[in-house]
Amino acid sequence: MLSTETTAAALDLTWVRSQFPSLTQTVNGHPAVFFDGPGGTQVPQRVLDAISSYLRRDNANSGGNYPTSRRTDAVIAAAREAMADFFHSGADEVVFGQNMTSLTFAISSSIGRELGPGDEIVVTRLDHDANVSPWLAMAEDRGVTVRWAEIHDEDCTLDMADLASKINAKTKLVAVGYASNAVGTINPVKEVVRLAHAARALAFIDAVHYTPHGLIDVAALDCDFLVCSTYKFFGPHMGVLFGKREHLKRLRPYKVRPLTDAIPFRWEWGTLNHECIAGITACVEYITDMGRRARPEVTTRRAAIEAAYETTREHERALLERAMTGLRKIPGLKIYGITDPARFHERCATLAIRIDGGKPGHTPLELATQLGDRGFFTWDGNYYALNLTEHFNIEKSGGFLRIGLVHYNTVEEVDRLLVALRDIVGV
């Protein structure tokens, strides 16, 4: 781990933006501004090249005794090593899947084999539904009791005292998000893992929203499972799961009889998306190169990944401060989540807003549409954070307008968004 006493190198934003061909698009004569990162980030050219190169020269099924199949096996192995460095785990603890949701359903159904009436699990109101519904479905099938951890309404943070009170000797699993995909809150996941393990329960972490913003270190977290989606951090549309070796060996997956029962293969269903797996390696290498540009002295891929996140964190913090300051000046605009700059380390640069209670012309859908016509890509609705929009009683009135900032965004883009919003609102 890099020293926290070292000043982060400035992000080379010109180089960063040159890596992403999609950023040059225009809409109605306006430069396209991608504030839709929480729904899926853009990809660097090297990811496109890796995918097309695989399909052009290596396309084959795995496990064959001929060159293209052997190269396919090598592509998969390289991606496992890359994601092991990304997670700070062993390569055999990396499982590829269609997406985070399908991987979570696979793990929840397998864990459910061992549970029954009298057992309990804990989920939270702050989570994406993909880290809630798979556990609810398993609990319904197995007669397991579900406990809900609540939030503090004023800043959309997890009520840790309430969560701790829901964990007891009957608890078998605690499922929690690393960061909220709706309001940006970063949860104290290391403490959640500690509480779960104190009760001899498993800890399952949904890191989908956190991964473009913060460093993942499963060794330090000591979580049992952590899942993410590579298309949320500059890669192709796939999901990746970290699972502790002991659990991946012990638990029994639901799948066809595998050719091998070795981990992690026993957890991967059918033929994998080999071309996108090639893109995953390229995605991790993009992050690695960004770190090496910031810290030329680093010698390992893991150290370079750490350096990259140190650098992008500072840039995103500056964007968040700029956006927050401007948004708070717009009459009738409500920001959900942490707004105190002294606490910005507790949140991502993801902003959920509503204007004047969603009055005509200013509903989240109408705002997103008007912004889209001006080239600003934002999201409206609940983004599957359904329990949160229901909790605030805004689901039926359109949910939130979400503005998602990532490291390839610029201060100029933020300023232009603020001008556009003020014009739409009429101030």
C-alpha positions in Angstrom: 0.0 0.0 0.0 1.3 3.4 -0.9 2.1 5.8 2.0 -0.8 8.0 2.9 1.7 10.7 3.7 2.6 11.0 0.0 0.9 13.8 -1.9 -1.1 12.4 -4.8 0.2 13.1 -8.3 -2.2 15.2 -10.4 -4.3 13.3 -12.8 -3.2 13.6 -16.4 -6.7 14.4 -17.7 -5.6 15.0 -21.2 -4.1 11.5 -21.5 -7.1 10.0 -19.7 -9.6 11.5 -22.1 -7.6 10.6 -25.1 -8.0 6.9 -24.1 -11.8 7.1 -24.5 -13.0 7.5 -28.1 -16.7 7.9 -27.1 -16.0 11.2 -25.3 -15.7 13.0 -28.7 -19.4 12.6 -29.5 -21.8 15.5 -29.9 -25.6 15.8 -29.3 -27.5 18.6 -31.2 -24.2 20.4 -31.6 -23.3 20.1 -28.0 -20.3 18.1 -26.8 -21.5 14.9 -25.1 -21.0 14.9 -21.3 -21.1 11.4 -19.8 -22.5 11.8 -16.3 -24.1 8.4 -16.6 -21.2 6.5 -15.1 -23.2 4.8 -12.3 -25.2 3.0 -15.0 -22.1 2.1 -16.9 -18.8 3.9 -17.7 -17.2 4.4 -21.1 -14.4 2.1 -22.2 -10.8 3.0 -23.4 -9.7 2.1 -26.9 -7.5 -0.7 -25.6 -10.7 -2.6 -24.3 -12.2 -2.3 -27.8 -9.0 -3.6 -29.3 -8.7 -6.5 -26.9 -12.2 -7.7 -27.6 -11.9 -7.4 -31.4 -8.4 -8.9 -31.4 -9.7 -12.0 -29.5 -12.6 -12.5 -32.0 -10.3 -11.9 -34.9 -7.5 -14.4 -34.0 -8.2 -16.4 -30.9 -12.0 -17.2 -31.0 -12.5 -20.8 -29.7 -14.0 -22.7 -26.9 -11.7 -23.4 -23.9 -10.0 -26.7 -23.1 -9.1 -27.8 -26.6 -5.8 -29.2 -27.9 -5.2 -26.7 -30.7 -3.7 -23.2 -30.8 -6.8 -20.9 -30.7 -8.2 -22.9 -27.8 -4.9 -22.8 -25.9 -4.8 -19.0 -26.5 -8.3 -18.8 -25.2 -7.3 -20.6 -22.0 -4.4 -18.1 -21.7 -6.8 -15.2 -22.1 -9.0 -16.4 -19.3 -6.0 -17.1 -17.0 -4.5 -13.7 -17.7 -7.8 -12.0 -16.8 -8.0 -14.0 -13.6 -4.5 -12.8 -12.6 -5.5 -9.2 -13.5 -8.6 -9.3 -11.4 -6.7 -11.0 -8.5 -4.4 -8.0 -8.5 -7.4 -5.7 -8.7 -9.1 -7.5 -5.7 -5.8 -8.3 -3.9 -6.8 -11.9 -3.8 -5.7 -15.3 -5.2 -6.4 -16.0 -8.9 -8.4 -19.1 -8.0 -10.7 -16.9 -5.9 -11.9 -15.0 -9.0 -15.1 -16.1 -10.7 -16.4 -14.7 -14.0 -20.1 -14.4 -14.7 -22.7 -12.7 -16.9 -23.2 -9.9 -14.4 -23.3 -9.1 -10.7 -27.0 -10.1 -10.4 -26.6 -13.6 -11.8 -23.5 -14.2 -9.7 -25.3 -13.1 -6.6 -28.3 -15.4 -7.4 -25.8 -18.3 -7.8 -24.2 -17.7 -4.5 -27.4 -17.0 -2.6 -29.0 -20.3 -3.9 -25.9 -22.2 -2.9 -25.7 -20.7 0.6 -29.5 -21.4 0.9 -28.8 -25.2 0.7 -27.4 -24.9 4.2 -30.1 -22.7 5.7 -33.6 -23.2 7.0 -36.2 -22.1 9.5 -34.7 -20.4 12.5 -31.8 -19.0 10.5 -31.6 -15.2 9.7 -30.0 -13.0 7.2 -29.5 -9.2 7.2 -30.0 -6.8 4.2 -30.2 -3.0 4.1 -32.5 -0.3 2.8 -29.6 1.4 1.1 -28.7 -1.4 -1.3 -29.2 -2.0 -5.0 -32.0 -4.6 -5.4 -29.5 -7.0 -6.9 -28.0 -7.4 -3.4 -31.5 -7.7 -1.8 -33.8 -9.7 -4.1 -31.5 -12.8 -4.4 -31.4 -13.0 -0.7 -35.2 -12.5 -0.3 -35.9 -15.2 -2.8 -33.6 -17.6 -1.1 -35.1 -16.8 2.3 -38.6 -17.3 1.0 -37.7 -20.7 -0.4 -35.8 -21.9 2.7 -38.0 -20.4 5.4 -35.2 -18.0 6.5 -36.0 -14.8 8.5 -34.9 -11.5 6.8 -33.8 -8.6 9.0 -33.6 -5.1 7.5 -31.0 -2.6 8.5 -32.3 1.0 8.3 -30.8 4.3 7.3 -30.4 7.8 8.7 -32.8 9.8 6.5 -31.0 13.1 6.9 -27.8 12.0 5.2 -28.7 8.6 3.7 -26.1 6.7 5.7 -26.5 3.3 7.1 -27.6 3.2 10.7 -24.8 1.1 12.1 -26.4 0.8 15.5 -29.5 -0.6 13.9 -27.5 -3.0 11.8 -25.6 -4.2 14.8 -28.8 -4.8 16.7 -30.1 -7.0 13.8 -27.1 -9.3 13.9 -27.3 -12.2 16.5 -26.5 -15.8 17.0 -29.1 -16.8 14.4 -27.6 -14.6 11.7 -26.0 -16.6 8.9 -25.2 -13.8 6.4 -25.0 -10.0 6.2 -25.4 -8.5 2.7 -24.3 -4.9 2.3 -23.3 -2.5 -0.5 -19.8 -0.9 -0.5 -21.4 2.3 -1.8 -24.9 3.3 -2.7 -25.5 3.5 -6.4 -28.2 6.1 -5.8 -26.9 8.6 -3.3 -23.2 7.8 -3.2 -22.8 6.9 0.4 -19.8 4.7 1.2 -20.6 2.2 3.9 -18.1 1.2 6.7 -17.9 -2.2 5.2 -14.9 -3.3 7.2 -16.9 -2.8 10.4 -19.9 -4.6 8.8 -17.6 -7.6 8.1 -16.3 -7.5 11.6 -19.8 -7.5 13.1 -20.9 -10.4 10.8 -17.8 -12.5 11.7 -18.3 -11.8 15.4 -21.6 -13.6 15.0 -20.0 -16.3 12.8 -22.0 -15.1 9.8 -20.8 -14.6 6.3 -20.3 -11.1 4.8 -21.3 -10.5 1.2 -20.3 -7.2 -0.3 -21.8 -5.6 -3.4 -18.9 -3.4 -4.7 -20.4 -2.6 -8.1 -20.8 1.2 -7.5 -17.7 1.6 -5.4 -15.2 0.1 -7.9 -14.8 3.1 -10.2 -14.2 5.4 -7.3 -12.2 3.5 -4.7 -9.6 0.8 -4.2 -10.7 -2.8 -3.5 -8.7 -4.8 -1.0 -10.5 -8.0 0.0 -7.5 -9.1 2.1 -7.9 -6.0 4.3 -11.7 -6.2 4.4 -11.6 -10.0 5.2 -15.0 -10.3 3.5 -16.3 -13.7 2.4 -17.6 -12.6 -1.0 -17.3 -9.4 -3.0 -18.9 -8.9 -6.4 -18.5 -6.2 -9.0 -19.4 -5.4 -12.6 -16.5 -4.5 -15.0 -18.7 -2.3 -17.1 -18.9 0.1 -14.1 -15.2 0.6 -14.1 -14.2 1.1 -17.7 -14.5 -2.5 -18.9 -17.0 -4.8 -20.8 -20.4 -5.9 -19.7 -19.5 -8.7 -17.3 -19.6 -9.5 -13.6 -16.7 -10.7 -11.4 -16.9 -12.4 -8.0 -14.3 -12.7 -5.3 -15.0 -15.6 -3.0 -12.8 -16.9 -0.2 -11.2 -20.1 -1.4 -12.6 -22.1 1.6 -16.2 -21.1 0.7 -15.8 -21.8 -3.0 -14.5 -25.2 -2.2 -17.1 -26.1 0.4 -20.3 -24.7 -1.0 -22.2 -26.6 -3.7 -23.2 -24.6 -6.8 -26.3 -25.3 -8.9 -25.0 -26.2 -12.4 -24.5 -28.9 -14.9 -21.9 -31.5 -14.1 -18.6 -29.8 -14.6 -15.6 -31.2 -16.5 -13.6 -30.3 -13.4 -14.7 -29.6 -9.9 -11.7 -27.4 -9.2 -12.3 -23.8 -8.2 -13.1 -21.4 -9.7 -14.4 -23.3 -12.7 -17.1 -25.1 -10.7 -18.8 -21.7 -10.2 -18.8 -20.6 -13.9 -21.9 -21.5 -15.9 -21.6 -22.7 -19.4 -19.2 -21.2 -22.0 -17.8 -17.9 -20.8 -17.8 -14.6 -22.7 -14.2 -15.0 -23.8 -14.0 -11.8 -25.8 -15.2 -9.7 -22.9 -12.8 -11.5 -20.6 -10.0 -10.3 -22.8 -11.5 -6.8 -22.4 -11.3 -7.2 -18.6 -7.6 -7.6 -18.7 -7.3 -4.5 -20.9 -9.5 -2.6 -18.5 -7.3 -3.4 -15.5 -4.2 -2.6 -17.6 -5.7 0.9 -18.3 -6.1 1.5 -14.6 -2.5 0.1 -14.1 -1.1 2.5 -16.7 -2.8 5.4 -15.1 -1.2 4.5 -11.8 2.2 4.2 -13.4 1.9 7.6 -15.1 1.2 9.0 -11.6 3.9 7.0 -9.8 6.6 5.8 -12.3 8.5 4.2 -9.4 6.0 1.5 -8.7 7.1 -2.0 -9.7 4.0 -4.2 -9.4 0.5 -4.1 -11.0 -1.1 -4.0 -7.6 1.0 -1.0 -6.6 0.1 0.8 -9.8 -3.6 0.1 -9.2 -3.3 1.6 -5.8 -1.5 4.7 -7.2 -4.3 5.1 -9.9 -7.0 5.2 -7.3 -5.1 7.6 -5.1 -4.9 10.0 -8.1 -8.5 9.6 -9.3 -9.8 10.0 -5.8 -8.4 13.5 -5.6 -9.7 14.5 -9.0 -13.2 13.2 -8.2 -13.2 15.0 -4.9 -12.6 18.3 -6.6 -15.4 17.6 -9.1 -17.8 16.7 -6.3 -17.0 19.9 -4.3 -17.5 22.0 -7.5 -20.8 20.3 -8.3 -22.1 20.4 -4.7 -21.4 24.1 -4.3 -23.2 24.9 -7.5 -26.2 22.7 -6.9 -26.8 24.1 -3.4 -27.3 27.5 -5.0 -30.2 26.4 -7.2 -33.6 27.3 -5.5 -35.8 24.4 -4.7 -33.1 21.8 -5.4 -32.7 19.0 -2.8 -29.6 16.9 -2.6 -30.0 13.4 -1.0 -27.0 12.1 1.0 -23.9 13.7 2.6 -23.5 17.4 1.7 -20.8 18.4 4.3 -17.5 18.7 2.5 -15.7 17.6 5.7 -17.4 14.2 5.2 -16.9 13.8 1.5 -14.5 10.8 2.2 -17.8 9.0 3.2 -19.3 9.3 -0.2 -18.7 8.9 -3.9 -19.1 11.6 -6.5 -22.6 10.5 -7.3 -25.4 13.0 -6.7 -29.1 12.2 -6.4 -31.3 15.3 -6.6 -34.9 16.5 -6.9 -36.1 20.0 -7.8 -39.0 21.5 -5.9 -40.6 18.1 -5.1 -40.8 17.2 -8.8 -43.2 19.9 -9.9 -44.4 20.0 -13.6 -41.4 20.5 -15.9 -38.9 19.6 -13.2 -39.6 15.9 -12.5 -36.5 13.7 -12.7 -37.6 12.3 -16.1 -38.2 15.8 -17.5 -34.9 17.1 -16.2 -33.0 14.1 -17.6 -34.7 14.6 -21.0 -34.0 18.3 -21.2 -30.4 17.7 -20.1 -30.0 14.9 -22.6 -31.1 17.2 -25.4 -28.3 19.5 -24.4 -25.7 16.7 -24.4 -25.7 15.8 -20.7 -26.2 12.1 -20.0 -27.8 11.6 -16.6 -30.2 9.0 -15.2 -33.7 9.4 -13.7 -35.7 6.9 -11.7 -34.6 4.4 -9.0 -31.7 2.6 -10.7 -32.8 -0.5 -8.8 -32.3 1.3 -5.4 -36.0 0.6 -5.1 -36.1 0.2 -1.3 -34.6 3.7 -1.0 -37.0 5.5 -3.3 -39.9 3.7 -1.6 -38.5 4.6 1.8 -38.5 8.3 0.8 -41.9 8.0 -0.8 -40.7 9.3 -4.2 -40.9 6.2 -6.3 -44.3 7.1 -7.8 -43.2 10.6 -8.6 -40.1 9.6 -10.6 -37.4 8.9 -8.0 -34.2 10.9 -8.3 -32.2 12.6 -11.0 -28.7 11.1 -10.7 -25.5 12.9 -11.8 -22.5 10.5 -11.7 -19.0 11.9 -11.9 -16.0 9.7 -12.7 -12.3 10.5 -13.3 -12.7 11.3 -17.1 -15.1 14.1 -16.3 -13.9 17.7 -16.2 -14.5 20.8 -14.1 -15.7 22.5 -17.3 -18.3 19.8 -17.8 -19.6 20.3 -14.2 -19.8 24.1 -14.7 -21.7 23.6 -18.0 -24.2 21.3 -16.2 -24.8 23.9 -13.5 -25.5 26.5 -16.1 -27.9 24.2 -17.9 -29.8 23.3 -14.8 -30.1 26.9 -13.8 -31.5 27.7 -17.2 -34.0 24.8 -17.1 -35.2 25.9 -13.6 -35.3 29.5 -14.7 -32.9 31.2 -12.3 
